[in-house]
Amino acid sequence: MMKRRFGFAIKVCAIIFLLLLTFQSLLAQGLIRKGRLGVGVTEITDEIQLKSDLESKKGVFVKEVFPDTSAQESGMEKEDIILKINGIDIVNVSQFLNLMDTYRGGDELLILLWRNKERIEKKVILKPFPKESSPDFDVFYMSVTVDERTCLRTIVTKPKIDKKYPAVLLIQGLSCSSIDYPFDDKPPYKNPYKSIVYSLTEQGFVTMRVEKSAVGDSEGIQAKDIDFNTEVFGFQKALEMLKTCEFVDSQNVFIFGHSMGGVMAPVIANNISVRGIIVFGTVSKTWIEYELENSRRQGLLKREDFVRLEEGMKNRESLLYHLYIEKLTPKEIILRYPELRGSFDDEEHMYGRHYMFFRQLYDINLSEKWQNANSSVLAIWGESDFVSGFGDHQLIVDIVNKYYPGKGTLIQIENMDHSFLYARSMSESYHNGNNLSFNPVIIETMSQWMKKLIK
């Protein structure tokens, strides 16, 4: 009888395990493309309100209807005003965009418009967003299941000939913006990430990008509410998946971490071995040290009054002490020290992320992570980068070479800022960053270093 029960228990466990695997597989395969309405919108101004005879400024003004989109096919027109979507009042552009992010290709919308001083309704079936493509190599839209609530979109580029290639996982910076660029479809590309991964693919590398939780097609908790450890785990799962792809040489996989991605890179490499790590514009000191150095550096670039800057630095020191040492929440800090209210987005967020993201980051010993990464490392710093400091990159290489002599390399690139753009100085990048062009030196620097390591 005991043997039967034991055998039955094993069968039940096996069935549960198979069901779990099936569920995760379906979740990954069923990641539906985000829906696209196809309009450009702006806020309702006093002039628009008066001209349109609107009762309030609620809604968004359609300044453009893009061709071959759901909006055009449904009969929406330029200068329409969107009042409601599926019964939900539209308040402003930000709320409209956030709402549209929740819809997928194939979803049906009932849109209430204000046109020529009359209310009209339009039924719209959303088309999915287009996908990136290239005539020169393959672009795959894949996905990785992180947990029961989270499935992340991965975008993989691969040379056309079927064989195993070295691969690069890109880990982007702090922003919760999408890194899927279907409309940036003609070189030279406007987005530096796309320029980098496409060029590396043309040179014989597979690349992978990962959309953060609830960004683009990805499903899960809003990225702004994700903590540091959770976000790192998502990239780690993506790296595991990349190494198992049939067209990837699993012995020659690299991590390229930009900005905050460079902080995450050694943490991930502590758990999954890689051939090499490249970081650019990153941090290796404690987060408090970085924040203070960055605040002063950018304050000087703003040409702030020296006395006022010093007062601001003391406020910053106070804030960081309360948040990271005393472990107070932003809400508690605001209540006790109202003069620090401006340091937060709201009672839970700062710099567009949850405060726990930065608290967990502060608690990590990054030097220890670099010591235990056991990988060749290339630290690159652009001399016009006003977001990160040279000293952090020097420290990374010093740590690596102390424990693994000769494995750390430091390269400075002239005329390059934090966003891989051509800038002759930090000041030019800070004051004229929107008018700069991509500096391709980063691509050859990365490619040459990786090719030397490939075995």
C-alpha positions in Angstrom: 0.0 0.0 0.0 2.8 2.4 0.9 4.5 1.7 -2.5 1.3 2.5 -4.3 0.8 5.8 -2.4 4.4 6.7 -3.1 4.1 5.9 -6.7 0.8 7.9 -7.0 2.5 10.9 -5.3 5.3 10.8 -7.8 2.9 10.7 -10.7 0.9 13.7 -9.2 4.1 15.7 -8.8 5.2 14.8 -12.4 1.8 15.9 -13.7 1.9 19.2 -11.8 5.5 19.8 -13.0 4.4 19.2 -16.6 1.4 21.5 -16.3 3.6 24.2 -14.9 6.0 23.8 -17.8 3.1 23.9 -20.3 1.7 27.0 -18.7 5.0 28.8 -18.8 5.5 27.7 -22.4 2.0 29.0 -23.4 2.6 32.3 -21.6 5.9 32.8 -23.5 4.3 31.8 -26.9 1.2 33.8 -26.3 2.8 37.2 -25.7 0.6 39.4 -28.0 2.0 42.4 -29.9 1.0 45.7 -28.4 -1.8 47.5 -30.2 -1.3 50.7 -32.2 -4.0 53.3 -32.7 -1.9 55.5 -35.0 -2.5 59.1 -33.9 -0.3 61.9 -32.7 -1.9 63.9 -29.9 -1.4 67.0 -27.8 -3.0 68.6 -24.8 -6.1 70.7 -25.1 -5.0 74.4 -24.9 -7.1 77.4 -24.2 -7.2 78.2 -27.9 -8.3 74.7 -28.8 -11.0 74.7 -26.1 -12.4 78.0 -27.3 -12.3 77.1 -31.0 -13.9 73.7 -30.4 -16.5 75.0 -27.9 -15.4 72.4 -25.3 -16.7 72.6 -21.7 -13.3 71.7 -20.3 -9.8 70.8 -21.2 -10.3 67.1 -20.6 -9.4 64.9 -23.6 -6.6 65.0 -26.2 -6.3 66.8 -29.5 -5.5 64.7 -32.6 -2.7 66.6 -34.4 -2.0 63.8 -36.8 -3.5 60.6 -38.1 -0.8 58.3 -39.5 -1.5 56.4 -42.8 -2.3 52.7 -42.9 -3.3 52.6 -39.2 -6.4 51.6 -37.2 -7.2 55.3 -36.6 -7.2 56.1 -40.3 -9.2 53.0 -41.3 -11.8 53.8 -38.7 -12.4 57.3 -40.1 -10.6 59.3 -37.4 -9.5 62.7 -38.6 -6.9 65.4 -37.8 -8.3 67.9 -35.2 -10.6 65.3 -33.7 -10.7 65.4 -29.9 -10.7 62.1 -28.1 -13.0 62.3 -25.0 -13.4 58.6 -24.0 -12.1 55.2 -24.8 -14.2 52.2 -23.8 -16.1 54.4 -21.4 -13.0 55.8 -19.7 -12.7 59.5 -19.6 -9.5 60.8 -21.3 -7.9 63.5 -19.0 -4.6 64.4 -20.7 -1.9 63.0 -22.9 0.0 61.1 -20.2 -3.1 59.3 -19.1 -4.1 58.6 -22.8 -0.7 57.1 -23.5 -0.7 55.0 -20.4 -4.2 53.7 -21.3 -3.2 52.8 -24.8 -0.2 50.8 -23.5 -2.7 48.4 -22.0 -4.3 47.4 -25.3 -3.0 44.7 -27.7 -3.4 44.0 -31.3 -6.9 42.8 -32.1 -8.5 44.6 -29.2 -11.7 46.5 -30.0 -12.1 50.1 -28.9 -15.2 52.3 -28.7 -13.8 55.8 -29.0 -15.9 58.9 -28.3 -14.8 61.9 -30.3 -15.6 65.6 -30.4 -15.7 66.8 -34.0 -17.3 70.0 -35.4 -18.9 70.6 -32.0 -20.6 67.2 -32.0 -20.1 63.9 -30.3 -19.5 60.9 -32.5 -18.4 57.3 -31.8 -15.9 55.2 -33.7 -15.4 51.5 -33.4 -11.7 50.6 -33.9 -10.0 47.2 -34.1 -6.4 47.8 -33.2 -3.7 46.7 -35.5 -0.6 45.3 -33.8 2.6 47.4 -33.8 4.8 46.6 -36.8 8.1 44.7 -36.0 11.6 45.5 -36.8 13.1 43.8 -39.8 16.2 43.8 -42.0 17.1 42.5 -45.4 20.6 41.7 -44.2 19.9 39.5 -41.1 17.1 37.8 -39.2 15.1 39.6 -36.4 13.1 37.4 -34.1 10.5 38.5 -31.6 10.7 36.0 -28.7 9.9 36.0 -25.0 11.1 34.7 -21.7 8.9 33.7 -18.8 10.3 35.1 -15.5 7.5 34.0 -13.1 3.7 33.4 -13.1 3.0 37.1 -13.6 5.9 38.2 -15.7 6.8 37.4 -19.4 9.3 39.7 -21.1 9.6 40.4 -24.8 13.0 39.6 -26.2 14.2 40.9 -29.6 17.0 38.8 -31.1 19.0 39.6 -34.2 21.0 36.9 -36.0 23.1 36.6 -39.2 21.3 34.8 -42.0 23.6 31.8 -42.4 22.5 29.0 -40.0 25.4 28.2 -37.6 26.4 29.0 -34.1 27.5 32.6 -33.4 28.9 34.5 -30.5 26.2 36.5 -28.8 25.7 39.8 -26.8 23.0 40.5 -24.3 22.3 44.2 -24.1 21.2 45.5 -20.7 20.0 49.0 -21.1 20.0 51.9 -18.6 17.6 53.0 -15.9 14.8 54.3 -18.1 11.5 52.4 -18.5 11.3 53.3 -22.2 10.9 50.7 -24.9 13.9 49.5 -26.8 11.8 48.2 -29.7 12.2 50.5 -32.7 10.0 49.4 -35.6 9.7 53.0 -37.0 13.4 53.8 -36.9 13.8 51.7 -40.0 16.4 53.4 -42.2 20.1 53.9 -41.4 21.6 55.9 -40.0 19.3 54.9 -37.1 18.2 57.6 -34.7 18.5 55.3 -31.7 22.0 54.4 -30.6 21.0 51.0 -29.2 19.7 50.0 -32.6 22.8 51.2 -34.3 24.9 49.2 -32.0 23.1 45.8 -32.1 22.4 46.0 -35.9 26.1 46.8 -36.6 27.3 44.0 -34.3 24.9 41.5 -36.1 26.4 42.6 -39.4 29.8 41.7 -37.9 28.7 38.2 -37.0 27.1 38.5 -33.6 23.7 37.4 -32.3 22.2 40.1 -30.1 19.4 40.2 -27.6 17.4 43.1 -26.2 14.9 42.7 -23.4 11.8 44.9 -22.8 11.4 45.6 -19.1 8.3 44.5 -17.2 5.0 46.0 -18.7 7.0 47.9 -21.3 6.1 47.3 -24.9 4.8 43.8 -25.3 6.1 42.6 -21.9 3.6 41.6 -19.2 4.0 42.1 -15.5 4.2 44.8 -12.8 4.9 48.3 -14.1 8.6 48.7 -14.6 8.6 51.8 -12.4 7.4 49.7 -9.5 10.0 46.9 -9.9 12.9 46.7 -7.5 16.5 46.2 -8.4 16.7 42.5 -7.6 13.6 41.7 -9.6 14.8 43.5 -12.6 18.1 41.8 -12.5 16.4 38.4 -12.3 14.5 39.2 -15.5 17.7 39.9 -17.4 19.3 36.8 -15.9 16.5 34.6 -17.2 16.9 36.2 -20.6 20.6 35.4 -20.5 19.8 31.8 -19.7 17.5 31.6 -22.6 20.1 33.3 -25.0 22.7 30.7 -24.1 20.3 27.8 -25.0 19.4 29.2 -28.5 20.4 26.7 -31.2 22.2 29.4 -33.2 24.3 30.7 -30.2 27.7 29.5 -29.3 27.1 29.2 -25.5 30.8 29.4 -24.7 31.1 32.8 -26.3 28.3 34.9 -24.8 28.9 38.5 -23.7 27.0 41.0 -21.6 27.0 44.7 -22.6 25.7 46.8 -19.8 25.0 50.5 -20.4 24.7 52.9 -17.5 22.5 51.1 -14.9 22.9 48.0 -17.1 26.6 48.1 -16.3 25.8 47.9 -12.6 23.6 44.8 -13.2 26.1 43.1 -15.4 28.5 41.8 -12.7 25.6 40.8 -10.5 24.3 38.6 -13.2 27.7 37.2 -14.1 28.0 36.1 -10.5 25.3 33.6 -11.3 25.8 32.8 -15.0 29.3 32.6 -16.5 30.0 34.6 -19.6 33.0 35.0 -21.9 33.2 38.7 -21.2 31.5 41.8 -19.8 31.5 45.3 -21.5 30.3 48.3 -19.5 29.9 51.8 -20.6 29.0 54.9 -18.6 28.3 53.0 -15.4 28.8 53.1 -11.6 31.0 51.0 -9.4 31.2 53.0 -6.2 28.4 53.1 -3.5 25.2 54.7 -4.7 25.6 57.5 -2.2 29.1 58.3 -3.5 27.8 58.3 -7.0 24.8 60.5 -6.3 26.9 63.1 -4.5 29.5 63.2 -7.3 26.9 63.3 -10.0 24.9 66.1 -8.2 28.0 68.3 -8.0 29.2 67.5 -11.5 25.8 68.4 -13.0 25.3 71.4 -10.7 28.5 72.9 -12.1 27.4 72.2 -15.7 24.2 74.1 -14.9 26.4 77.0 -13.8 24.7 77.1 -10.4 25.8 79.7 -7.9 28.6 78.1 -5.9 27.0 79.0 -2.5 23.6 77.7 -3.6 25.2 74.5 -5.0 26.9 73.8 -1.6 23.6 74.2 0.2 22.0 71.8 -2.3 24.8 69.3 -1.7 24.1 69.4 2.1 20.4 68.8 1.4 21.4 65.9 -0.9 23.6 64.4 1.8 20.7 64.6 4.3 18.3 63.0 1.9 20.7 60.1 1.1 21.4 59.5 4.8 17.7 59.3 5.7 16.8 57.1 2.7 19.7 54.6 2.7 21.2 54.6 6.2 18.2 55.3 8.4 16.0 53.4 5.9 13.1 55.9 6.0 10.5 55.8 3.3 10.0 58.8 1.0 6.7 59.4 2.7 8.4 59.5 6.1 11.1 61.8 4.9 8.6 64.2 3.4 6.6 64.3 6.6 9.7 65.0 8.8 11.7 67.1 6.4 9.3 68.9 4.0 12.2 70.8 2.4 13.2 67.5 0.8 9.9 67.0 -0.9 11.3 68.1 -4.3 13.7 65.2 -4.3 10.9 62.7 -5.0 8.5 62.1 -7.8 5.8 61.1 -5.3 5.7 59.2 -2.0 7.2 56.0 -3.5 9.3 57.0 -6.6 12.4 59.0 -7.5 14.1 59.3 -10.9 11.1 57.4 -12.4 11.7 54.3 -10.3 10.5 52.9 -6.9 12.7 53.9 -4.0 13.4 50.3 -3.2 15.2 49.9 -6.5 17.9 52.3 -5.2 17.9 51.0 -1.7 18.6 47.5 -2.8 21.3 48.9 -5.1 22.9 50.7 -2.2 23.0 47.6 -0.1 25.0 45.7 -2.8 28.8 45.5 -2.5 29.6 46.1 -6.2 33.4 45.5 -5.6 32.6 42.1 -4.4 30.4 41.4 -7.4 33.2 42.4 -9.7 35.6 40.3 -7.7 33.4 37.2 -8.1 32.4 37.8 -11.7 35.5 35.8 -12.9 35.3 37.2 -16.4 37.2 39.4 -18.8 36.0 43.0 -18.6 36.1 46.0 -20.9 35.2 49.2 -19.1 34.6 52.1 -21.6 34.1 55.7 -20.6 33.2 58.6 -23.0 35.1 61.7 -22.1 32.0 63.9 -22.6 29.9 61.7 -20.3 28.4 64.0 -17.6 26.3 61.2 -16.1 29.1 58.8 -15.0 32.7 59.4 -13.9 36.0 58.1 -15.1 36.9 56.9 -11.6 34.1 54.3 -11.5 35.5 52.7 -14.7 39.1 52.8 -13.4 37.9 51.1 -10.2 36.2 48.3 -12.1 39.4 47.5 -14.0 41.6 47.8 -10.9 39.4 45.3 -9.1 39.3 42.8 -12.0 43.1 43.0 -12.5 43.8 42.6 -8.8 42.0 39.2 -8.7 42.4 38.2 -12.4 45.6 39.9 -13.7 45.3 41.0 -17.3 41.6 40.5 -17.6 40.5 44.1 -17.1 40.8 46.7 -19.9 40.0 50.4 -19.7 39.3 52.5 -22.8 38.4 56.2 -22.9 36.7 57.5 -26.1 37.1 61.1 -27.1 34.1 63.1 -28.1 31.5 60.6 -26.8 28.8 61.3 -24.3 26.7 59.1 -22.1 24.2 58.3 -24.9 27.0 57.3 -27.4 26.6 60.6 -29.2 29.4 62.8 -30.6 30.0 65.7 -28.2 33.3 67.6 -27.8 32.7 68.2 -24.1 30.5 67.5 -21.2 29.1 71.0 -21.5 28.1 70.5 -25.1 26.4 67.2 -24.3 24.6 68.8 -21.3 23.4 71.9 -23.1 23.0 70.6 -26.7 22.3 66.9 -26.3 19.2 66.9 -28.6 21.2 68.0 -31.6 24.0 65.5 -31.5 24.6 62.5 -33.8 25.7 58.9 -33.0 29.4 58.3 -32.6 30.2 54.9 -34.2 33.6 54.4 -32.5 31.8 52.5 -29.7 30.9 49.7 -32.2 34.4 48.9 -33.4 35.8 49.2 -29.9 33.4 46.5 -28.6 33.7 44.3 -31.7 37.5 44.2 -31.7 37.7 43.4 -28.0 35.1 40.6 -28.2 36.7 39.0 -31.3 40.0 38.7 -29.5 38.4 36.7 -26.7 36.3 34.4 -28.8 37.5 30.8 -28.7 
